[in-house]
Amino acid sequence: MGQPADDVSATILCCDLGGSSLRVGLINEQGRIVAQATQTLAVPVSPDGRSEVDPQVWWHTFQKLVASLASAGPSLLHKVVGVSICGMTRTQVLVDDDGHAVRPAITWRDSRAGSEVLDLAAACDGESIDVFHPVARLAWVQRHEPEAFAAARVVIEPKDYLALRLTRRPASDRISLARLLAVIRSEGPLARFSSLLPDLVQPSSMIDRVRSGLPSPLDALAGCPVFMASNDTWTAVLGLGALRSGLAYNIVGTSEVLGLIASQPATAPGLMSVDWGDGLHQIGGPSQNGGDVIPWLVHACGGQDHNLAESLSFLLAGPRHPQPVLFLPFLQGERVPYWDPDLRGAFLGLAKGHGSTDLAWAVLEGAAFAARLVLERAEAATGEAVREIRFGGGGARSEAWCQVRADAMRRPVAVGAYDEPGLLGCAAVAWTGLGRFASLTEAQQMIAPPVRQFEPQIDRAEHYDALYAVYTDAVSATAPIAHRLAAMRIADGLATVAAPQDER
């Protein structure tokens, strides 16, 4: 946890509920993180594609972390003037009239709704429906758990669930619910879902105030305004200072997300286009894989996960073979731009002389190529080349990762002072809502200036151009094989393999 300053001024209590952790922080008007605390979270995935989390876990973890902040300084919470929460999206929390979840939340990793996709496609006016679409998940619940569906009053996102517990008001925002709002109408075949939509609140507007009667230490926040942030991507982009036309963002957390910010709407195959308000449009979207490839790599190479950054640096420091290894980073299928849960990862070009260092560099490069493909499609759709990529999340802590991105994507990569863009974005939202900044544009310029920049190195960029061409061919060539492998299971008695930790 960060150490609080002795002369703490007014702060915002910020919360970023991500796929692999929940973070809280106290951030002042200058964008300085006064104190922070983090708790790792699990998002399990079972072999049948089920991925669920009890939302009570998030609430109890939030309380625990706020208590941790309070213990660092007796007066810290009394100087909080607002609360702002962002979080992972494409995760459905169904709650009843009393604000209680009627079933576990269906996370962004869940892929069970395949049987619903064909039934819904014709009813969705051209919207692309896949197993990850929220309306497919709702249809699955209605068919398989009719009692839970009948008990539900609204469907909200994880961040909204925490805000609901603080204020009693179920609300969300149009950006977070964009895919659901695109297909639900008050009339027609999907009208049965329209009653589940919550109140929609504009980012930086107040949802309500923290209610009284909450347990300690949350009772110290009673009466504080709770402001509507958006999903973790939008909020982190704001916290990177990238919520401006002509910039791109690339955030590496548990999964990875890349997008281009444009002043006009645009569409591209496999990419998501969302109106982000204030005349800005996002085109890009989330991967199914991201920073979680690093612990997988470290474990596969015999390392320990108590210090992933140190383990990664150790792997990268060894000698490299003159011939490259190519990595396809689809360890859990893929979302953007393929939307294919049955894609699988692969190392290609392995020779006897290759070792763990070659595999480590291949993992960083393969993830960068996946991001480059999304960026190229977005630029082709808008007709504009981005002038800079704002890079954030866990990947931004590694200089090697930042430089590989700059070289492989042929764009300058800029990194901020903190690797917590979600928390900074929450602060920008709340300080704007309180009137300290005239707009979110002004807020991000003041709170989130870049402090480091990585320029593409021409010789490496040319090498990566050639390797990227092989990468794009390899994805097409191996997809049919991946599908065949995904459909197979090892016969009983042939092997006994320990289940991954999150599936036990």
C-alpha positions in Angstrom: 0.0 0.0 0.0 1.2 3.5 -0.8 2.3 5.7 2.2 0.0 8.7 2.9 1.5 12.1 2.9 1.6 14.1 6.1 -0.2 17.1 4.7 -3.2 15.4 3.0 -5.6 17.7 1.3 -9.0 16.8 0.0 -9.1 13.5 -2.0 -11.3 11.3 -4.1 -11.8 7.7 -3.1 -11.2 5.9 -6.4 -11.8 2.2 -7.1 -10.8 0.2 -10.2 -12.5 -3.3 -10.2 -10.5 -5.2 -12.8 -10.3 -8.7 -14.1 -7.4 -9.8 -11.9 -7.5 -7.3 -9.0 -9.5 -4.6 -7.1 -7.6 -1.4 -6.5 -8.5 1.6 -4.4 -6.7 4.8 -4.0 -7.0 8.3 -2.6 -6.1 10.9 -5.2 -5.8 14.6 -4.8 -6.6 17.4 -7.2 -3.1 17.4 -8.7 -3.4 13.7 -9.6 -1.1 12.5 -6.9 -1.9 9.1 -5.4 -1.9 9.8 -1.6 -2.5 6.2 -0.6 -3.5 3.0 -2.3 -4.2 -0.7 -1.7 -4.7 -3.7 -4.0 -6.2 -7.2 -3.6 -5.8 -9.9 -6.2 -9.0 -11.4 -7.5 -9.7 -14.6 -9.4 -11.9 -14.9 -12.5 -12.2 -18.7 -13.0 -13.1 -20.4 -16.2 -14.3 -24.0 -16.2 -13.8 -26.4 -19.2 -17.4 -25.9 -20.3 -16.9 -22.1 -20.7 -18.6 -21.2 -17.4 -17.0 -18.1 -15.7 -18.9 -16.7 -12.7 -18.0 -14.7 -9.6 -20.1 -14.0 -6.5 -20.4 -10.1 -6.5 -20.4 -10.2 -2.7 -16.7 -11.0 -3.1 -16.2 -7.6 -4.7 -18.1 -5.8 -2.0 -16.2 -7.5 0.9 -12.9 -6.9 -0.9 -13.8 -3.2 -1.4 -14.6 -2.9 2.3 -11.4 -4.6 3.3 -9.3 -2.3 1.1 -11.0 0.9 2.3 -10.3 -0.3 5.9 -6.6 -0.7 4.9 -6.6 2.9 3.7 -8.2 4.1 6.9 -5.6 2.3 9.0 -2.8 4.2 7.3 -4.1 7.5 8.7 -7.0 8.1 11.1 -8.2 11.2 9.2 -7.7 10.0 5.6 -11.3 9.0 5.0 -12.6 12.2 6.6 -10.9 14.2 3.8 -12.6 12.3 1.0 -14.9 14.6 -0.9 -16.2 12.2 -3.5 -16.2 8.5 -4.6 -15.7 7.3 -8.2 -15.7 3.6 -9.4 -14.8 2.0 -12.7 -14.6 -1.6 -13.6 -14.4 -4.5 -16.0 -17.2 -4.6 -18.5 -19.2 -7.2 -20.4 -19.9 -8.8 -17.0 -23.5 -9.1 -16.2 -24.8 -8.7 -12.6 -28.6 -9.4 -12.2 -30.0 -7.8 -9.1 -33.5 -7.8 -7.5 -35.7 -5.1 -6.1 -33.7 -5.1 -2.9 -30.3 -4.7 -4.7 -29.2 -8.3 -4.1 -27.7 -10.4 -6.8 -30.1 -13.1 -7.9 -27.2 -15.3 -9.2 -23.4 -15.1 -9.6 -22.2 -12.5 -12.0 -21.4 -13.8 -15.6 -17.9 -12.6 -16.4 -16.4 -11.4 -19.6 -14.7 -14.7 -20.0 -17.9 -16.8 -20.1 -18.6 -18.5 -23.4 -21.6 -20.8 -22.6 -24.1 -18.9 -24.6 -23.3 -20.5 -28.0 -26.7 -22.1 -28.3 -28.4 -18.7 -28.0 -26.4 -16.9 -30.7 -28.2 -18.3 -33.8 -31.6 -17.7 -32.2 -30.7 -14.0 -31.6 -28.8 -13.1 -34.7 -31.9 -12.5 -36.8 -33.5 -10.3 -34.1 -30.6 -7.9 -33.6 -30.7 -5.7 -36.7 -27.3 -6.5 -38.0 -25.5 -6.2 -34.7 -22.8 -8.9 -34.4 -23.9 -11.4 -31.8 -21.4 -13.9 -30.3 -21.0 -16.0 -27.2 -19.6 -12.9 -25.3 -22.5 -10.6 -26.1 -24.5 -9.6 -23.1 -27.9 -10.3 -24.7 -26.7 -13.8 -25.4 -25.9 -14.3 -21.7 -29.3 -12.9 -20.7 -31.1 -15.2 -23.1 -29.1 -18.1 -21.6 -30.2 -17.2 -18.1 -33.8 -16.9 -19.2 -33.7 -20.3 -20.8 -31.7 -22.2 -18.2 -32.5 -20.3 -15.0 -36.0 -18.9 -15.4 -36.5 -18.3 -11.7 -33.4 -16.1 -11.5 -34.4 -14.2 -14.6 -37.9 -13.6 -13.2 -36.5 -12.3 -9.9 -34.1 -9.8 -11.6 -35.0 -6.1 -11.7 -32.0 -4.8 -13.6 -28.8 -5.9 -15.2 -25.7 -3.8 -14.2 -21.9 -4.0 -14.4 -19.5 -4.8 -11.6 -18.7 -1.1 -10.9 -22.4 -0.4 -10.8 -22.9 -3.1 -8.2 -20.4 -1.5 -5.8 -22.1 1.9 -6.4 -25.5 0.3 -5.7 -24.2 -1.1 -2.4 -23.0 2.4 -1.5 -26.0 4.4 -2.6 -29.0 1.9 -3.1 -29.4 3.3 -6.6 -29.0 0.8 -9.5 -27.5 2.9 -12.4 -25.0 2.5 -15.2 -23.8 4.5 -18.2 -24.3 4.3 -22.0 -20.7 3.5 -22.8 -20.5 0.5 -20.5 -23.9 -0.9 -21.7 -23.3 0.1 -25.4 -23.6 -3.5 -26.8 -26.8 -4.2 -24.9 -28.3 -0.8 -25.8 -27.5 -1.5 -29.5 -29.9 -4.4 -29.6 -32.6 -3.9 -27.0 -35.7 -2.1 -28.1 -39.0 -1.4 -26.3 -40.7 -3.3 -29.0 -39.8 -6.4 -31.1 -38.3 -9.8 -30.3 -35.9 -8.5 -27.7 -38.4 -6.3 -25.8 -38.4 -8.9 -23.0 -34.9 -7.6 -22.0 -35.7 -3.8 -22.1 -37.2 -3.8 -18.6 -33.8 -4.9 -17.2 -32.1 -1.7 -18.2 -31.1 0.5 -15.2 -31.1 4.3 -15.0 -28.4 5.7 -17.3 -26.2 8.4 -15.9 -23.7 10.5 -17.8 -20.0 10.1 -16.8 -18.9 12.7 -14.2 -22.5 13.1 -13.1 -23.5 12.2 -9.5 -25.3 8.9 -9.1 -26.3 9.6 -5.5 -24.7 10.1 -2.1 -23.2 7.4 0.1 -26.0 6.2 2.4 -25.8 6.2 6.1 -25.7 3.0 8.2 -22.8 1.3 6.4 -20.3 -0.6 8.5 -17.1 1.0 9.6 -15.0 2.4 8.0 -17.5 3.1 5.2 -19.7 5.0 7.6 -17.1 7.8 7.5 -18.1 8.4 3.8 -21.8 9.0 4.5 -23.1 11.9 2.5 -20.2 11.9 0.0 -21.3 12.1 -3.6 -20.7 9.0 -5.8 -19.9 9.9 -9.4 -20.5 7.8 -12.5 -17.3 6.7 -14.1 -17.5 4.3 -17.0 -16.0 0.9 -17.8 -12.4 0.3 -16.9 -11.2 0.9 -20.5 -12.9 4.3 -21.0 -11.8 5.4 -17.5 -8.2 4.2 -18.0 -8.0 6.0 -21.3 -9.1 9.2 -19.5 -6.4 8.4 -16.9 -3.8 8.0 -19.6 -4.7 11.4 -21.1 -5.7 9.7 -24.3 -9.4 10.6 -24.5 -8.6 12.9 -27.4 -9.0 12.5 -31.2 -5.9 11.3 -33.0 -4.5 9.3 -30.2 -4.6 5.5 -29.6 -4.6 3.7 -26.3 -3.2 0.3 -25.4 -3.9 -1.0 -21.9 -2.5 -4.3 -20.7 -4.2 -5.8 -17.7 -5.4 -9.4 -17.3 -6.7 -9.0 -20.8 -5.6 -6.3 -23.3 -7.5 -3.6 -25.0 -6.5 -1.3 -27.8 -8.5 1.4 -29.6 -8.2 4.6 -31.6 -10.0 7.8 -30.7 -11.6 9.5 -33.7 -13.9 12.5 -34.2 -16.1 10.6 -36.5 -17.7 7.1 -36.2 -16.1 4.3 -38.2 -16.5 0.6 -38.5 -14.0 -2.2 -39.3 -14.3 -6.0 -39.5 -14.1 -7.5 -36.0 -13.7 -4.2 -34.2 -16.1 -2.5 -31.9 -17.3 1.1 -32.5 -18.7 3.0 -29.5 -19.8 6.6 -29.1 -17.7 7.8 -26.2 -19.5 11.1 -25.9 -18.3 14.7 -26.5 -17.9 14.0 -30.2 -15.4 11.2 -29.6 -15.7 7.7 -31.0 -13.7 4.6 -30.1 -12.9 1.9 -32.6 -11.0 -1.2 -31.4 -11.8 -3.4 -28.5 -10.7 -6.0 -26.0 -8.7 -9.1 -26.4 -9.3 -12.3 -24.5 -5.6 -12.5 -23.5 -3.2 -9.9 -22.2 -1.0 -9.6 -19.2 -2.1 -13.0 -18.0 0.3 -14.5 -20.6 3.2 -13.5 -18.4 2.4 -15.7 -15.3 1.6 -18.5 -17.8 5.1 -18.0 -19.4 6.9 -17.8 -16.1 5.3 -21.0 -14.8 5.9 -22.7 -18.1 9.6 -21.9 -17.8 9.8 -23.1 -14.2 9.7 -19.7 -12.5 7.6 -18.6 -9.5 4.9 -15.9 -9.6 5.8 -14.1 -6.4 7.7 -11.5 -8.5 6.5 -11.7 -12.1 8.4 -8.5 -13.2 11.7 -9.8 -11.9 11.1 -13.2 -13.4 10.2 -11.7 -16.8 13.4 -9.5 -16.7 15.4 -12.6 -15.9 14.0 -14.5 -18.9 14.5 -11.6 -21.3 18.1 -11.1 -20.2 19.5 -14.4 -21.6 21.1 -14.9 -25.1 18.8 -15.1 -28.1 18.9 -17.6 -31.0 19.5 -15.9 -34.4 16.2 -17.3 -35.7 13.0 -15.9 -34.2 10.2 -17.9 -32.6 6.7 -16.8 -33.4 4.0 -16.8 -30.7 0.2 -16.8 -31.3 -1.2 -15.4 -28.0 -4.6 -17.1 -28.0 -4.5 -19.0 -24.8 -8.2 -18.5 -24.1 -9.6 -18.1 -27.6 -9.8 -14.5 -28.8 -12.3 -11.6 -28.9 -11.2 -8.6 -31.1 -10.9 -9.0 -34.0 -11.7 -12.7 -34.4 -14.5 -13.3 -31.8 -13.5 -17.0 -31.8 -13.5 -18.9 -28.5 -11.8 -21.9 -30.1 -8.6 -20.2 -31.3 -5.5 -21.6 -29.6 -2.0 -20.4 -28.9 1.1 -21.7 -30.5 4.9 -21.4 -30.7 6.0 -21.7 -34.3 9.6 -22.1 -35.6 11.0 -23.8 -32.6 14.5 -25.3 -33.1 16.7 -27.2 -30.7 18.8 -24.2 -29.9 15.8 -22.1 -28.7 15.4 -21.6 -25.0 13.3 -19.7 -22.4 14.7 -16.3 -23.5 13.5 -16.9 -27.1 10.1 -17.9 -25.8 9.8 -14.8 -23.6 10.6 -12.4 -26.4 8.2 -14.3 -28.7 5.4 -13.8 -26.1 6.0 -10.0 -26.0 6.2 -9.8 -29.7 3.2 -12.0 -30.4 1.0 -9.8 -28.1 2.3 -6.7 -29.9 1.4 -8.1 -33.3 -2.1 -8.9 -32.1 -2.4 -5.2 -31.0 -0.9 -4.0 -34.3 -3.5 -5.8 -36.3 -6.3 -4.1 -34.3 -4.6 -0.7 -34.8 -4.1 -1.2 -38.6 -7.8 -2.0 -39.0 -8.9 1.0 -36.9 -6.6 3.3 -38.9 -7.8 2.0 -42.2 -11.4 2.5 -41.1 -10.9 6.1 -40.0 -8.4 7.0 -42.7 -6.0 8.5 -40.2 -2.7 7.4 -38.7 -2.4 7.9 -34.9 0.4 10.2 -33.8 1.0 8.4 -30.5 -0.1 5.4 -28.4 -0.7 5.9 -24.7 0.4 2.7 -23.0 -0.9 1.7 -19.6 -1.6 -1.1 -17.2 0.9 -3.7 -16.0 2.7 -3.9 -19.3 3.8 -0.3 -19.0 6.0 -1.2 -16.0 8.4 -3.0 -18.3 10.7 -0.9 -20.5 11.2 -3.9 -22.7 7.5 -4.3 -23.2 7.1 -0.6 -24.0 10.0 -0.7 -26.5 8.7 -3.8 -28.2 5.3 -2.1 -28.7 6.9 1.0 -30.2 9.1 -1.1 -32.6 6.4 -3.6 -33.6 3.7 -1.1 -34.0 5.9 1.7 -35.6 4.4 4.3 -33.3 5.7 6.4 -30.4 4.6 4.9 -27.1 4.0 7.2 -24.2 3.7 6.2 -20.5 2.4 8.2 -17.6 3.8 8.7 -14.1 1.7 6.1 -12.5 0.7 2.6 -13.7 -2.8 3.1 -12.3 -4.7 4.8 -15.2 -8.0 3.5 -14.0 -7.7 5.2 -10.6 -6.5 8.4 -12.2 -9.4 8.3 -14.6 -11.8 7.9 -11.7 -10.2 10.9 -10.0 -10.6 13.0 -13.2 -14.3 12.1 -13.4 -15.0 13.0 -9.8 -13.0 16.3 -9.7 -14.8 17.3 -12.9 -18.1 16.4 -11.3 -17.2 18.6 -8.3 -16.5 21.5 -10.6 -12.7 21.6 -10.1 -12.2 21.2 -13.8 -14.4 22.7 -16.5 -14.4 19.5 -18.6 -12.9 16.0 -18.8 -10.5 17.3 -21.4 -9.1 19.8 -19.0 -9.0 17.2 -16.2 -6.9 14.7 -18.2 -4.5 17.3 -19.3 -3.9 18.3 -15.7 -4.0 14.9 -14.0 -2.4 12.6 -16.6 0.6 14.1 -18.5 3.0 11.5 -20.0 6.4 11.3 -18.5 8.2 8.8 -20.7 8.2 8.2 -24.4 9.6 5.2 -26.5 10.4 5.9 -30.1 10.4 3.2 -32.7 13.9 2.0 -33.6 14.1 1.7 -37.4 16.2 -1.5 -37.6 14.0 -3.3 -35.2 10.9 -2.0 -36.8 11.9 -3.4 -40.2 12.6 -6.8 -38.6 9.2 -6.7 -36.9 7.5 -5.8 -40.2 8.8 -9.1 -41.7 7.9 -11.1 -38.7 4.4 -9.5 -38.5 3.7 -10.7 -42.1 4.5 -14.2 -41.0 2.2 -13.7 -37.9 -0.8 -12.8 -40.0 -0.3 -15.7 -42.3 0.2 -18.0 -39.3 -3.1 -17.0 -37.7 -5.1 -17.9 -40.8 -3.1 -21.1 -41.4 -3.5 -22.5 -37.9 -7.1 -21.5 -37.1 -8.6 -24.8 -38.6 -6.1 -26.9 -36.7 -6.9 -24.9 -33.5 -10.6 -25.6 -34.0 -10.0 -29.3 -34.4 -7.8 -29.4 -31.3 -10.4 -27.4 -29.2 -13.0 -30.0 -30.0 -10.8 -32.9 -28.8 -10.4 -34.4 -25.4 -7.7 -36.8 -24.1 -9.2 -40.2 -23.7 -9.8 -41.5 -20.2 -6.7 -43.3 -19.0 -4.3 -41.8 -21.4 -3.1 -39.1 -19.1 -3.8 -37.4 -15.8 -3.1 -33.7 -15.8 -3.6 -31.4 -12.9 -6.3 -28.9 -13.4 -5.3 -25.2 -13.5 -5.5 -23.5 -10.2 -8.6 -21.5 -11.0 -10.5 -24.6 -12.2 -10.0 -26.7 -9.1 
